[in-house]
Amino acid sequence: MHVCSTDTSGEIVDGLFYWVLGHPDDMFEDYQEEDYGEKIIFVPSDPDGYPARPIVEKRDRKDIFGCPADKTHRTRQLLQGISIVVEAGGTLPVFWNTENFFVMNDAIETMKKAGLRGTDCIRPKFETEVYTDQEMRDDLRVMTFPGGDILRPYRVTPPGADNCPFCGRVPIVCQTCGHINRSCPKCNKQIITVKKDLPTDSPLVRIRVDDNSVLDGSRWDGSDFLNPSLITRRALKLFQQENIGPCTALNCATYLGSCTPEQRDKLGEMSGLPL
């Protein structure tokens, strides 16, 4: 049986990038220390926070097709518009919403003054004014995380099996952008399945969707806010210093084996870690 999964081979380090989610303080206990240890960091809310929680009603996203190897591969989605209603619960400056990162504009200005890159944001549309005030309607933003996707492409095992099992004409995983062909664009047959109980002689490739992601440091474009919801170590440090919370930051492992010396230097400068 063939398997498509996260590539954890080679030189991999922690502490460069983090998945970030807006979470209320009382949800932090859901992340047990024995499961995550030092890989998860909590940034508490401002004690003077405003009780509110944005609920997304509608999103407008633009598909970006940026793969130089195949222009049909969607490499990311860029948020262009969002409509919300507001419920009670949550605190400033980050508002609790685990799908998008809502933050007040003064926190955005703090990020810009600190020199962080990729602080692009948009103003949400309020469907109602319930649980809002004028300051919130004027200053609430949602970050778009415009930096490029740096996920390390999955690998198919056993080695040499990364082609359509039916026609053999198309790679299952694009090693340029990481796109996974779930069906073959040549013979139109299904390639990928999430089923775990496949017969051993099945031609389908099982994808392990529960694997932790690994990033590729050589693909970093210098942004501090990367698609879909990644921040750099230096951004996290600013969040901690300036109480930009409540949020959780979960370490994402990074592969360095493909980095040039110059790319290593930039990652080291960004993180303050010896690489």
C-alpha positions, 0 to 999 in steps of 0.5 A: 500500500502506498502512503502520502504523508508529511516528510520528516526526514533530514535536518528539522528544527523547532522555534522558527514559525508558529501556527497562531489562533485567536482563543479565549483565555479559558480555552488554554486549558484544552491544550494539555502540557503532556500533549504539547509541552514547550511547543505551544505558547499562550499569549493572555488577553489584555486585562482591560479587554473588551468582551466580544467575539466575531462570528463570520457570516461570509468570506470572499477569497481569491485563489492564487495560482503561483506554481511555476511548474504548473499554472493550474496548481492553486498555491493559496487563497487570499482573503479579500472581504469578510462579513461578521456578526458579534457575540459576547465573549472574548477580549481585546486586542485579539478577538476570539475566532479560530478561523480568522485573526481579528485584531484592533488597529492599534495592535496592527500599528504596533506591529508595523512600528516594530518592522514586521512584514506582511501586516496586511489587513482588511476591515470587516463588514458588520451585519448588525451592531449588536455587542459593538460600539463605534470604536470597534466598528471603526478599528476592528481588522482581520489579518490576511496573512499574505506571505507565501505558503512554505509547507514542505511538500508531502512525500509518497512511500515507498520511494519511487511511487510518486506517480499516478498508479494508473497511467504513471504520467503525472506526479502525485505531489508537486515538489515545487509547490506541494500541490497534491493531485487527488485525481489524475488530470490525465486519466481522470481516475481517483488517486488519493483516499483518506480510508485507513482500511484499504486492501494491501493490493489497492492502487489508491494512495492513502493520505495521512491527514493527521500528521503534523505539518513540516515547513520548508525554510528555503521557501520563506519570503521574509514575511512575518505573517504567512498563508494560511495562519503562520507567524514568525518567532519575532512576531510571537515575541512582539505579541508577548511583549505587547500583550497582543492576545488572547491567542495560542501559538503552536510550534511548527517544525521547519526543514533546513536541509534545502536552505542556502547559507544566505537563507540560513542566515536570514532565518537565524537573524529573524529568530535569534537562534543559532542555525 
